[in-house]
Amino acid sequence: MQRRLMLALGAWAGLSACAGPSPLDYAQEKPLLDLKQYFNGVIDAWGIFTDRSGRVVKRFAVVMNCSWQGESGILDEDFVYSDGTQQKRIWKLQHLGNGQYEGAAADVVGKAKGQTSGNAFQWNYTLSLPVDGRVWEVQFDDWMYLMNDSVMINKASMSKWGIFLGEVTLSFTRRV
């Protein structure tokens, strides 16, 4: 019985992984997203984490200080959660050409891999996430959509072993 359940879960995870959109689906969408241009300077963001039932579990604000040197970028993020806790994450991005990016941060396992196309950016990564005194390695399917020169919407699905855990939704506003 347990073997059948594991096979069914594996098949379901494999099929659900194929069902999603591709960054190329947004190739004709405007405005065109240039990560080096958008993530340059100070960006404010507000977000929520919803569990798999859709209930808001955490609210947070982020201030990002972003800069680029050639094809290498730094996104220095300071999070403040609604319960008063704080967190820092520093992303180091590398533009590989043709809209392809890699990223790394202290709590990211391995490398994040991403692609821009049209107004969208999608990347996937595994994050070491502290939960109730333990650290879980969870997978993120992270999408960003440029709305105009200053606003970007971000929606990221979080899963473990192919099982959906919840979503992170953010609104970015670039300071002008």
C-alpha positions as CSV (number, residue, x, y, z in Angstrom):
1,M,0.0,0.0,0.0
2,Q,2.8,2.4,0.9
3,R,4.6,1.7,-2.3
4,R,1.5,2.5,-4.4
5,L,1.0,5.7,-2.5
6,M,4.6,6.8,-3.2
7,L,4.2,5.9,-6.9
8,A,1.0,7.8,-7.1
9,L,2.5,10.9,-5.4
10,G,5.5,10.7,-7.7
11,A,3.4,10.5,-10.8
12,W,1.2,13.3,-9.6
13,A,4.3,15.5,-8.9
14,G,5.7,14.7,-12.3
15,L,2.5,15.5,-14.1
16,S,1.9,18.7,-12.2
17,A,5.5,19.9,-12.9
18,C,4.8,19.7,-16.6
19,A,1.5,21.6,-16.5
20,G,2.7,25.1,-15.7
21,P,3.4,28.0,-18.0
22,S,6.8,28.8,-19.5
23,P,8.5,32.2,-19.5
24,L,8.3,32.1,-23.3
25,D,4.5,32.3,-23.0
26,Y,5.0,36.0,-22.0
27,A,7.5,36.9,-24.8
28,Q,5.1,39.4,-26.4
29,E,4.0,41.0,-23.1
30,K,5.0,44.6,-22.4
31,P,6.7,46.4,-20.8
32,L,9.8,44.4,-21.3
33,L,11.5,43.4,-18.1
34,D,15.2,44.1,-17.8
35,L,16.3,42.8,-14.4
36,K,19.4,45.0,-14.4
37,Q,17.3,48.1,-15.0
38,Y,14.4,47.3,-12.6
39,F,16.5,45.9,-9.7
40,N,18.7,49.0,-9.6
41,G,18.3,51.4,-6.6
42,V,15.9,51.0,-3.7
43,I,12.7,48.9,-4.0
44,D,10.0,48.6,-1.4
45,A,7.9,45.5,-1.2
46,W,4.9,44.2,0.7
47,G,3.9,40.6,0.9
48,I,2.0,37.7,2.4
49,F,2.5,34.0,2.8
50,T,-0.7,31.9,2.5
51,D,-0.8,28.3,3.5
52,R,-2.3,25.6,1.3
53,S,-5.8,26.5,2.4
54,G,-5.3,30.1,1.4
55,R,-5.1,31.5,4.9
56,V,-2.7,34.4,5.4
57,V,-0.1,33.1,7.8
58,K,2.5,35.9,7.6
59,R,2.6,39.5,6.4
60,F,5.9,41.3,5.8
61,A,7.6,44.3,4.3
62,V,10.9,44.4,2.5
63,V,13.3,47.1,1.6
64,M,15.7,46.1,-1.2
65,N,19.0,47.9,-2.0
66,C,19.9,46.7,-5.5
67,S,23.0,47.4,-7.7
68,W,24.8,45.9,-10.7
69,Q,28.4,45.8,-11.9
70,G,28.3,44.7,-15.5
71,E,26.5,41.3,-15.5
72,S,26.6,40.8,-11.7
73,G,23.9,42.1,-9.4
74,I,23.3,42.3,-5.7
75,L,19.8,42.4,-4.2
76,D,20.2,43.2,-0.5
77,E,16.8,42.5,1.1
78,D,15.7,43.5,4.7
79,F,12.5,41.8,5.8
80,V,10.3,42.9,8.7
81,Y,7.5,40.5,9.5
82,S,4.1,41.4,11.2
83,D,5.2,39.6,14.4
84,G,8.3,41.9,14.6
85,T,10.9,39.4,13.5
86,Q,13.5,40.5,11.0
87,Q,15.5,38.7,8.3
88,K,18.2,39.6,5.8
89,R,18.8,37.9,2.5
90,I,21.5,39.0,0.0
91,W,21.0,37.6,-3.5
92,K,24.0,37.6,-5.8
93,L,22.7,37.4,-9.4
94,Q,24.6,36.7,-12.6
95,H,23.2,37.4,-16.1
96,L,24.3,34.6,-18.3
97,G,23.0,36.1,-21.6
98,N,19.8,35.5,-23.6
99,G,17.6,36.3,-20.6
100,Q,19.1,33.5,-18.4
101,Y,20.1,34.2,-14.8
102,E,21.7,32.4,-11.9
103,G,21.4,33.4,-8.3
104,A,22.8,32.5,-4.9
105,A,22.1,33.5,-1.3
106,A,23.2,32.1,2.0
107,D,19.9,30.3,2.6
108,V,19.5,29.0,-1.0
109,V,20.6,25.4,-1.6
110,G,22.7,25.3,-4.8
111,K,21.9,27.9,-7.5
112,A,18.6,29.5,-8.4
113,K,18.0,29.3,-12.2
114,G,15.9,31.8,-14.0
115,Q,14.8,33.3,-17.3
116,T,13.2,36.6,-18.4
117,S,10.9,36.8,-21.4
118,G,8.6,39.8,-22.2
119,N,7.4,41.2,-18.9
120,A,8.0,38.1,-16.9
121,F,10.8,36.5,-14.9
122,Q,10.6,32.9,-13.6
123,W,13.1,31.2,-11.4
124,N,13.3,28.1,-9.4
125,Y,15.4,27.4,-6.3
126,T,15.5,25.5,-3.0
127,L,15.4,27.5,0.2
128,S,16.5,26.4,3.6
129,L,13.5,27.6,5.7
130,P,13.4,27.5,9.5
131,V,10.1,26.0,10.7
132,D,9.4,25.3,14.4
133,G,13.0,24.8,15.4
134,R,13.9,22.7,12.3
135,V,15.2,23.6,8.9
136,W,13.2,22.4,5.8
137,E,14.5,22.5,2.3
138,V,11.6,23.7,0.2
139,Q,11.3,24.3,-3.5
140,F,10.1,27.6,-5.0
141,D,8.6,28.3,-8.4
142,D,8.9,32.0,-8.4
143,W,7.3,34.3,-11.0
144,M,7.6,38.1,-11.3
145,Y,5.5,40.3,-13.7
146,L,6.5,43.8,-14.6
147,M,3.3,46.0,-14.6
148,N,4.9,49.4,-15.4
149,D,8.2,51.1,-14.8
150,S,7.8,51.1,-11.0
151,V,5.5,48.2,-10.1
152,M,6.2,44.5,-10.2
153,I,3.9,41.6,-8.9
154,N,5.6,38.5,-7.5
155,K,3.9,35.1,-6.9
156,A,5.9,32.1,-5.7
157,S,4.6,28.6,-5.1
158,M,6.3,26.7,-2.3
159,S,6.5,22.9,-2.2
160,K,8.3,20.0,-0.6
161,W,8.6,16.6,-2.2
162,G,6.2,17.9,-4.9
163,I,3.5,18.6,-2.4
164,F,2.1,22.2,-2.5
165,L,2.7,24.0,0.9
166,G,1.6,27.6,0.1
167,E,2.3,30.8,-1.8
168,V,4.2,34.0,-1.3
169,T,2.7,37.1,-3.0
170,L,4.5,40.4,-3.1
171,S,4.1,43.8,-4.7
172,F,7.3,45.6,-5.5
173,T,7.5,49.4,-6.0
174,R,10.6,51.0,-7.3
175,R,11.6,54.3,-5.7
176,V,11.9,57.0,-8.3
